[in-house]
Amino acid sequence: MKRCFLWLLAIALALPILGFLVAASGIVPVNASGGHWAITTWLLEFSMSRSVDTHSRGIEPPPLDDQGLVIHGAVRYDIGCAPCHGRPGLEHPRIAQALLPRPPYLPKVIHEWEPRELFYITKHGVKFTGMPAWPTQHRDDEVWAMVAFLQQFPTLDEPEYRRLAAIPGHRASEAEPRVLEQTASAESASAPVLATCIRCHGPDGLGRGYDVFPVLAGQSAEYLALSLEAYRSGARPSGTMGPVVAGLDARDLELLAQHYAEQSPGPTAPPMPGDGQIERGRTIATEGLPSDRIAACSECHGPADHGLNPAYPSLAGQPMSYLISQLELFKSGVRGGGESAHLMLDVAPRLTAEQIEDVARYYSSLPPGEGSR
Amino acid sequence: MLNLITYFYSAPFVPGILLADVWHGKHSALEPAGTAASEIATLFWAMAVGAAVIWLSMIVLGVYCFRTHQGMHPPRLPWFIIGGGMAVPSVVLAVLLGFGLSAMPRLVGPAPEGSLRVHVTGEQWWWRVSYEHPQGLDTQRVELANEIHLPVDRAVEFVLDSADVIHSFWIPSLAGKVDTFPGRETRLVVTPTSEGVYQGICAEFCGGAHAWMEFTVVVESPEAFDAWLAEQATPSNTLHDEGATRGRTLFRQQGCGACHSIRGNVARSRVGPDLTHVGSRHSIAAGRLPNDRLSLVRWLRDPKGLKPEALMPSFAMLSDEDLESLAAYLHGLK
């Protein structure tokens, strides 16, 4: 008995040493070209699905049927995900096919995962595969937009996919070629970038008609440049905007800001009915709530009877969903921006969810450009 | 090491130093300048004398006991037990109780009809002060912050409440302290008896910057008081200086009016302190800094560093020139 135990002990000690010697000898292949053994593949996939299921327990998906979310997700997918996971018309991109493990074409496997699991994989990535985590861990709203898109992905044919993702060449609007041409001739460096901006914000900065995208048209060039700079530096975290502007220089950012600042904001959508919500929002925005120590929004963001700081955004006519999401981000303390953004960190946490909605509804009901500059 | 030794040898003097500070500081309950404070000071001295008498008798008795030998006493001294153990303490306590109770009606009695009424709200961490309009128009209160002026020899009724947590309103030289509660009014009547500048404090721990929740009380002649109140009731003054004009534009452009009010069509929010005549006050940020341009710049640049958890956000992103213009404007609001 004792002898047997000593043998087991010796083997237990020898195994790791043997393993180290094998690794040190360099005979173990790490080449992706060779693939895994079938049992390795099975074990890895089994571990992954178990891990994702366990770790995503308790994640509650928000409503995912908003078409604006789907559009946001579609463009982001086409920019960041399609190069590996493919898209209708190019289901198996050649380079990605040589990855190990091979990235699946998602419409065929989406049904295997719950929305909470897709959220977990998209936000955190998967170890030992090429799957990266979302570029920031502070933007669950963007990750949910991706999940919203993934839910619809299997139903999309190629033209529909191209329309949602606004693939260049598929014209998002009639004005697009003209704008690109103008910008291209003015400053060649920013034209390809603008081609990307257009996919969500439109050439005119009006946001393709979905209220998840801010109205950039008519916003001050200073504020837009500060925001782009904040996205680039990471001060304003975003897994969508961050990667898009990461490679730009200050001159590009300035040109883009200028381009959108010069656009005309146009008419606003008629306000949605909401039981005196607009009136409540107006009171908060123009007078503040001294008893709750909520400052009056309008002194910085208009409408006001005095000049506004161009580093502060004008909120009149901004879409309601966008305003709500930004206030929620400020409230949770992760929203950055220019050097004045911290002013909001003392205000937003005092607003309740209802007050945020009231204020957002009020500002979205104002004609754009109603401020004073 | 030397410091430690110095500290060690000076330790016996510390209570004396502290007491001297209490005696002659900006706020001293032992230098009364109001009727209520006098009552309290008298009560204090009566208690102190009573306590001293009892303390001295105990010492004398103790010394006497150690110096006498057994058998020197007669076997029983009932008068000593009854008198010293029961009668004397009862009489001393009864006298002190009677004396203390007799001061109560004068301390908590209502203010005479027609007295000046001042509303004070404790907020984390400053005092919102508003005077009922001299003509009695309730809608037109004269609001300011962290500074109270009072006419000498006249009863004033303070109506106190709180916007958040429990604070305690205390002007040691003029009267006793009274707690302020959210959602409930408490009252305090003060009759100052000598002119001067006194300090008020919050006497109930109320959070991060509790220690920086002071206010100034100026007691002056009725004529000077009337002139002051009339001045405070006016809108902010017109500007002549270029820096101040620039500061006024900046004040509005930077959105200061989202929280502050400056009467005279500049700003009208009631979230933070009214700044209409901020330049006329003795200090800024509830006693945290003296009222001068340099301090105003310091405050604008780093309010949370000077006063932890203060709601005022930092404006360090502004240029020195901008901050100086803002300071010039605010300091000029006399």
Interface residues (C-beta under 8 A of the other chain):
Chain A: E287 G288 L289 P290 S291 R293 I294 A295 A296 C297 S298 E299 C300 A304 H306 G307 L308 N309 Y312 E339 S340 H342 L343 L345 D346
Chain B: A163 T249 R252 Q253 Q254 G255 C256 G257 A258 C259 A267 S269 R270 V271 L311 P313 S314 M317
